[in-house]
């Protein structure tokens, strides 16, 4: 709410009020754009649910498991977004997004399934003639405005990333004294976690495609590139410098998060593997150190040295920028791998239990009292034996064992003499 400023209003108060008016105008503009875009989004979701999900379910063109693999939770997403739209049209942004964020698990499910949905959709288009005809017929409807089903499926992912920007603008232009400020701030955090999940899944998918591409470039199936937790970093041609001064040979190198793979091109006249590479060696980065021999000056080219547990490798390039990029990539990969191993070792040490730890169920008050009585009786017995030992000199001492009976040994079986140890407990007892 703003009011007209008089000419006699102090300059400080006038500047504060002008800033508040600017915030209010920005907030109103952001709110208007949010409502309009939400209406359009709900209309598009309604098209998918009405013309694809419901009709496919009624016709039985696809099995239920295939339909769920393609459309996932989009029907439930449509319902919660209709509720959100009602709140937004009434100007209740804080309450609307607070209720909306309680159902974000539906978006997480949809995000995790999007790659599977695209793959299953592509398979069904090629495999099922009936579904292919149905899809083409539905996409030709004027309501869809020439939109393909492949373009409509990613809509929830695009919308959740738009929410992040809308909510951030609303929060920045809302006064902290406003009751909606806290609700919008929590919504920004919750939506940001989903957008981060989208980005992580996209990176994982892109990395999987890169690993599959490298796997197909290698001859045979002996070398396994598709390993869980492995990340593709880079690839390129480098020259290996042999230890005996012969000519450096160009090799293809693939750098991953845990290994460095060296390969050579197959014979071009090979009928099957003419365009592939043969793996020569795999160097683990776990115990690797990298040093730059030369290439840090303005001279052309460079040389880096890699030292492994059982091998040493010299790599050379005529392009100084290329060898510097390889050096930085190797240092970063090795550093991240070592830091990751350090975190794992510390976590394992924290999980270890003490050797003599006892469950809490055994430390009952009755058991503790019984143990205290036993310790008192043992202490009294030691005091009694100690006094008897001083009074009777004919009874030989048996050292640390404390037994009065002794066993006669033959001379050749006698144990070696031990240095006499002073007992601190005897002084305390006396």
N, C-alpha and C positions, 0 to 999 in steps of 0.2 A: 504494500500500500504506500503510495507516494503522495506528497502534498506540495503545493506551490510555495516556492521560496520567495521571501520578500527581498527587496534590494538591500535591506539593512541586516540580513542574516550574515553572521561571521563567516569568513572564508573557509575555516576548518570544517564547520558543520555543513556548509554547502558542498564541499568536495566529498565528504562522507556520504551525503544523501545522493549525490550524483553517481557515486560508485554503486550504491545500492540499487538505484534505478537501472543502471547498466546490467547488473546481475539479474534483475527481475526480467528485463527484456530478453536477455540471453536464455534464461530459463523458460520463458513463455515460448520462444521460438523453438527451442529443443523439444519441449513438450508437444508442440503442434506437429513437428516432424515425426516424433515417436508415434503419436496416435495414427497419423496418416499411413505410415509405413506398416504399422501393426495391422491395420485394416486390410491392406493389400496382402500381407503375409497370411492372414487367416483365410482370405479368399483363395489363395493358391493352395493352402493345405486342404481346403474344402474340395477343390477340384481333384486332388489326388485321392482323397478318401472316397468321394462320391463316384468318380468315373473309373477308378482302378480298383481300390481295395474292396469296396462293397459289391461291385458288379462281378469281380473275379470270384469272390466268395459265393455269390448267388449262382453263377454259372458253373462253378467247379472246374474251370479251365486248368487251374494249377492246384496241386496239393496244398494242404494247410501249412506244412513245414516249409515249402518253397515260398509261399506267400509271406510267411513270417520272416524268412531270410531276406526277402527283397524289401519289404515295407517296415519291418521291425516294429518300433513303438510309435509310428507316425500318427496313428489314430488317437492314442492317448495324448500325444503332444498337441494335436488339434483341439482336444477338449480343454486342456489347461490353458492354452493360449486364447481360447474364446473367453474364459473367465478373466484372464489378464486384460483383454481388450475392454471388457465391461468396466473394470476398475479404472483403466486409463481414460476412457471416454467421460467418466465422472470426475476426473481430476485427482483420483486417489492413487498417486504413483507409489507412495511408500507402502501402503497396505497391499496394493496389487503385486508389487515385486517381492514383498515379504512372503506372501502366500505362494507366488510363483516359484521362488527358490526352494521351497520344500519339495518340489517335484522335479528338481534338476536331474535326479537319477534317471528319468526317462530320456533326457538328452544324452547322458553318459552312455546309456545302452545303445542309443542310436548312433552316437559317434563311434563307438567300438565296432559297430556292425556295418559301417558304410562301405568299407572295401569288400566285404563279403557280399553285400547287396549288389554292388556293381558287377562283381564276378558272376553271381547267380543269374542276374538279369541278362548278361551277355550270353551265358550258356543257354538259357531258356529261349532267347530270340533265335539262336541258331538251331536249337534242338526241336522246339515245339512249333509246328506250323500253325496250330490253332491260336496259340498265344501271340505269335507274330502278326497274324491277321487282326486279332483283337487290339493289340497295341497300336497298330497303324490306324485302325478305325477310330479309336478313342482320341488319338493325337490329332486327327483331322477335324475334330469338333471345333466350332468357332469359339466356344468358351475358353479353350486352352490357348488361343491366339498363337498357333503354330509352335507351341512349346513341346519338347520331347520329354518323355518320362525320365530320361537320363539327366535332364536339366532340372527337373522338379525334385528329385531325391536329395540333392545336397542343400536344399533350402533351409532346413533346421540348423545345419552347421554355419551357413552364412548369417542366419538371423542371430544366433547366439553371440557371434562376434560383433554384430551391430549393437546388440544390447550393451556390450562393454563400453562402447564409445558414448552411447546415449546416457547411460547411467553415470559415467564419469562427468559428462557435461552438466547433468542435473545436479550432481553432488557439489561440484565446484561453484555452482551458482545458487546454492541453497544456504541460507544462514544456519550456523550451528545451533541457534536457538529454535529453529524450526523442528517440530516433532518428526518430520520425515527425513531429517538429516541422517540419523542413526540407521534408519531402515534402508535408505539408499546406499549408505556406506557399506553395510553388510551385504547388500545385493551386489555391489561392485566386486567385493572379494569373492563371493560365491560364483558369480558368472566368470570372473577371471580364471578360476580354477578349471572351469569347463573349457574355456578357450585355450588354456595351456594344454589340456588333454588333447584337444584337436590338433594343435601344433606338434605335440609329441607323437601322436599316431601318424600324422603325415610324414614326419621325419623317419619313423620306423618303417613305414611303407616304402618310402623312397630308398632307404638303405637296403631293404629286402630286394627291391628291383635291381639295385647295383650289384648285390652279391650274386643274384641269379645270372646277371649278365656276365660277370667274371667267370662264374662256374661254367657257362656255356662256351666261353672263349678257351677254356683249358681242355686239352685232349684227355679222353678217358674219364673215369669216375673215381680214380684212386684218391685224388686230392679233394677233400671236402672243404668247400668254402662256406656253405650255408651252415653256420654254427651259431647257436643261441648266444647272444651277448656280443657278437662280433660286429664291428662297424667299419664300413668302407671309408677310406680317407682320400687316397689319390692313386694315380698310376702314371707311368711314363717310361721313356727310354733313358737309360743311364749306361755308362761304360764301366765295366769292372776292370780294375787294374790288377794284373796277376803279380804274385810276389817275386817272380823271376824276371822282371823287365821285358817280357814279351809284349806284343801289341795288345792294347786294350780292346775288348770286344763289347759291342752294344748288347744289352740285355733289357728285357721288359720287366719292370718291377711293379708290384702291387703292394701298396701299404694299407694295412688294416690296423685296427685298434690293438691287436695282440701279436701280429706276425708281420713279417716282411717276406713276400714271395718273389722268387727269382724264376723267370721263365725265358725260354728261347722260342723263336718261331719254328713251326713245323715246315717240312719241305713243301714248297708251293705246288709240286707235281703230285702230291698225295691226293688220291681221289676223294677221301672223306675228311681229312684234317688239314687241308691246304691253307685254310684261313684261321687256324687255331694255334695255340701255344702249348708247349710241353713244359710242365713244371720241373725245374731242376733242383731247387733247394728252398726250404722254408726256414727262416730264421726267427726264433721267438724273441720278442721284445722285452720279456720279463727281466732278463739280466743283461740288457744291452746298454752300452754307453756310446755316445756319438760325439765326435770332435771334428771341428773344421780345420783341415790341414792348411789349405789356402783357398782364397776366393772371397776374403773379406776386404780386399783392396779393389781398386778400379781396374785391375787386369781382367782379361777375358777368361771365362770359365772358372772352375773351382773343383776342389777335391774334399770329400768328407770321409772320415774313418769310422767304421762301426766295429765295436769289439763285443763279441758274444762269449758265452761260457766256453765253447769249443771251437770257435772260428773267429776270423778277422776278415773284414771286407772293406775294400777301398772303392769308392764310387766317384766317378768323374763326369763332368758335363762341360761342354763348350759354352753353355749359356750360364752366365753368372747369376742372373735372376732366377733361373730354374733351380740351380743347385742351392741357392739360398732358401727358396721355398721348400725344397726337400729337407734341408737342415732344420727349418722351423717346424715342419710337420712331424719329423722324427722326434725332435725334442719334446714337442707337445704330447705326442702319443706315448712316449716312454714315461714322461712325468705323470700323466693321468693314470697310466697302468700301475706305476709304483705307489701313487697315493691311494688308489683303490685297494691294492693289496694291503697297505698299512691299515686302512680302516677296517678291513675284514679281519686282520690279525687282532686288532684291539678289541673288536666285538667278540671274537672267540674267547679272548682272555677274560672279558667281563662275564661271559656266560659260564665259565668254569666254577664249580662248586668246591668248597673246602673239603679236604679228604676226610676230616673227622666231624663233619657237620651232622647234626642230628635233627630230625623233624621236631617241629614245635609241639607235636602231640605227646612226645616223650618227656618234655620238660614240665611236668605237672608238679604242683607244690608237694604232694605226697612223695613223689620219687626224689625230689631234691632233698627233702628231710631225711629219707632213708640213706641217700648217699652221704649226707653230712654225718649221720651216726656211724656209718662204716668208716669214714675217714678218721673220726675221733677214736674209734676202737683200734684202728691200725696204728695211729700215733701213740696210744698208750702202750701197745704191744712193743713198738720200737723202743720206747723209753725203758720198759722193763728189761728187754734183752740187752740194751746198752749198759744198764746198771749191773746186770748179772755178768756181763763180759768183763767189767772192771773188777768185780769181786772175785771171780774165779779165773786164775791165770793158767790153770791146767787145760782149759778148753781152747783149742786153736781157733783163730778167726778165719772166716771163709771169704773175706773181702766184701764185695758189693752185694753178693747174693743174700747174706744175712742168715744162712742156715747154720745150726749148731753142729750137725753131723758132717763129718769129713770122709772122703773116699781116699784110700791108700793107693798110690800110683807107683809104678815101677820107676826106677831112675831114668830110664830112657823115654818114658811116657810123661815125664813131669812137664807141665806147661812152662813157657818162658816167664821169667820174673818180670812183673810190671812195676813201674815206679809207683811209689806210695803216693796216693792221692789224699789230700786233706778234705775232710767232710765238713762242709759248712753247717749242715743240719745238726751235728753233734754239739757244736758250740751254742746253737740256739736253744737246744733242748736243755743242756746243763744250765 
